[in-house]
Amino acid sequence: MPKPFEPGEWIVLIASDPPRRWIARIGEKFSTAAGVFDLQELVGQLPGSPVTSHLGHRLFAFRPTAADWVMHLVKRQTQITYPKEMGYILVRAGVGPGARVIESGSGSGASTLLFALAVGDTGHVYSYEQRPEFSHLAQQNVAQAGVAHRVTFKVKDIAEGFDERDADVVFLDVREPWRYLEQAVTALASGGTLVVLVPTTNQVSETLRALPSLPLIDTEVLELLLRHYKLNPDRLRPEDRMVAHTAFLLFARKCAL
Ligand SMILES: C[S@@+](CC[C@H](N)C(=O)[O-])C[C@H]1O[C@@H](n2cnc3c(N)ncnc32)[C@H](O)[C@@H]1O
C-alpha cells in the first residue's frame, strides 16, 4: 500500500494535455499559466491524486522517480550522466543494495544521486571531484533527495589515487579516463566492474589503448539510443527529432591476476 503524501514532500506534477511535468514541494506556492494550485490539499492523499487550480485545471501528483530527480531537480553546472546511460550502468555493473561504488568526477552530482538511490542504506558511494565548487553543488543536489548519508564526497585529483579498496564498481566520468585506469583497478575488488563514460570516440580509443596492460577482461564498448514515439495509435511512428548522441560507455571486469 503506497504511503499518503506528507507535508514538505517533493512531488512531480503531471499535466496530460499538453504533456508537461514540474517538480514542486508540498507546502510551497505553485502556480502556472493554468492557475494557482494549493499543494497543501495533497497532504494525506495517495500518489496519483489530482490537484485543481483556482481556474479549474487539473494536475496529477506523484512521488519523484530516480529519473525525475535527475531531470528536474538536479541543478546543473556540468554535463551530467543521463538516466538513459545510468539505467544500463546500474544493471550491467550490478549496482544494487549493499554495493560500494567509487565515482569521479562528482560534477553536478547526477550520477552520484542515482548511485546513492541504488545502493540503499547498506551500500555506499565515494564521490571524487577536483573542483571544490562542483563537489559542493553535487553535495547540495544529493542532500535534496534525502540520501546524503549514503555518500562520502572527496575533493581530490584522482591522479593521486582513491583511498578505498575492494569497490564493487569504479565509474569514471572525466575528460581523460585513460590516465586513471591504474588507480581505478587498484581500488576495485577482484571481480568488480570498471565503467567509463565519455562523449567522443577518440576518448574511447585512448582508453582501449591503455587497457591491455591491466588485469581487466570482458571489455564492452557501446552507446545507447533512445527514441520516443508519437502517441497516435493509428499513425504510430517515432518523433521527428531525437537526442542522437549523449555518451559512449566502456565496461570491463577486474580479474585476479
Ligand atoms: C562531466 S562532469 C561529471 C558529471 C557527473 N557524473 C554528473 O552526473 O553530474 C566531469 C567532472 O570531472 C571532474 N574531473 C575531471 N578530471 C578530474 C580528476 N583528475 N580528478 C577529479 N575530478 C576530475 C571535473 O572537474 C568535472 O566536474
The ligand as a MOL file (V3000), in Angstrom:
LIG
                    3D

  0  0  0     0  0            999 V3000
M  V30 BEGIN CTAB
M  V30 COUNTS 27 29 0 0 0
M  V30 BEGIN ATOM
M  V30 1 C 31.1240 15.5670 -16.8070 0
M  V30 2 S 31.4780 16.0040 -15.1640 0 CHG=1
M  V30 3 C 30.8290 14.6580 -14.2180 0
M  V30 4 C 29.3250 14.6900 -14.1680 0
M  V30 5 C 28.6970 13.7620 -13.1640 0
M  V30 6 N 28.9200 12.3610 -13.4880 0
M  V30 7 C 27.1910 14.0330 -13.0940 0
M  V30 8 O 26.3890 13.1350 -13.4850 0
M  V30 9 O 26.7750 15.1310 -12.6520 0 CHG=-1
M  V30 10 C 33.2130 15.6910 -15.0520 0
M  V30 11 C 33.8100 16.1730 -13.7430 0
M  V30 12 O 35.0600 15.5060 -13.5500 0
M  V30 13 C 35.9100 16.3750 -12.8490 0
M  V30 14 N 37.2880 15.8810 -13.0510 0
M  V30 15 C 37.9970 15.8590 -14.2200 0
M  V30 16 N 39.2270 15.3410 -14.0080 0
M  V30 17 C 39.2960 15.0170 -12.6760 0
M  V30 18 C 40.3300 14.4730 -11.8600 0
M  V30 19 N 41.5240 14.1600 -12.3600 0
M  V30 20 N 40.0680 14.2800 -10.5350 0
M  V30 21 C 38.8600 14.6180 -10.0240 0
M  V30 22 N 37.8450 15.1570 -10.7540 0
M  V30 23 C 38.0740 15.3620 -12.0640 0
M  V30 24 C 35.6240 17.7420 -13.4820 0
M  V30 25 O 36.0070 18.8010 -12.6370 0
M  V30 26 C 34.1090 17.6730 -13.6910 0
M  V30 27 O 33.4060 18.2470 -12.6100 0
M  V30 END ATOM
M  V30 BEGIN BOND
M  V30 1 1 1 2
M  V30 2 1 2 3
M  V30 3 1 2 10
M  V30 4 1 3 4
M  V30 5 1 4 5
M  V30 6 1 5 6
M  V30 7 1 5 7
M  V30 8 2 7 8
M  V30 9 1 7 9
M  V30 10 1 10 11
M  V30 11 1 11 12
M  V30 12 1 11 26
M  V30 13 1 12 13
M  V30 14 1 13 14
M  V30 15 1 13 24
M  V30 16 1 14 15
M  V30 17 1 14 23
M  V30 18 2 15 16
M  V30 19 1 16 17
M  V30 20 1 17 18
M  V30 21 2 17 23
M  V30 22 1 18 19
M  V30 23 2 18 20
M  V30 24 1 20 21
M  V30 25 2 21 22
M  V30 26 1 22 23
M  V30 27 1 24 25
M  V30 28 1 24 26
M  V30 29 1 26 27
M  V30 END BOND
M  V30 END CTAB
M  END
